């Protein structure tokens, strides 16, 4: 069972690398934002699986913090794309 966790973790990391191409090549800013958010989710899932594989909780903590920062990043970039500014003035 432990090898399957490692294989899925590597597969998620590989999919994140493929999304990196979409992040660089995306035709619109919204496509880039979705690719970045998807990449964040995949990396967080890979860290959770690696945490289960290694038995160390520090990777789980880092994955949770990474997911929270990804949510905030998505909200800020979405607001910027919608209104043209970061914060309400």
Secondary structure by P-SEA (a helix, b strand, c coil): caaaaaaaaaaaaaaaaaaaaaaaccccaaaaaaaaaaaaaaaaaaaaaaaaaaccaaaaaaaaaaaaaaaaaaaaaaaaaaccccccc
